[in-house]
Amino acid sequence: MSAYGSKVVAVLDTQSTFGVTIKSLRDAVMTRGLMTDNRLNIPTVKPTTPYDGDVYFNKNTLKLEIFIDDGNSTQWVCI
C-alpha cells in the first residue's frame, strides 16, 4: 500500500496527458472487446497496427502499455 492508501482516483475526461491516457484506456476496453463476461482480457502481444488507446501486457518488462496518439506523435507508454 502506498502512502496515499489503496484507492486510485482518476479524472477520466481532462485535457492533461494523464487524463487522456486514462480516457483512452477506458475507451479501448469498451470499444475493442477487451471486456467480456465481466473479465478484462489484455493481450500479451503488441498490436502490429495499433490505434490510440490500444493496450497490451509486455511479458518481458512485466508492464502494461498503452498506445498514445497525441496528434503530433505516436508512442507506447507504460501505465
SULUR-V502993 format. One line per field, one symbol per residue. ss: DSSP state (@ for helix, = for strand, . for the rest). Layout:
ss->???
This chain:
ss->.=..=...........@@@@@@@@@@@@@@@...==..==..............====....=======....=====.
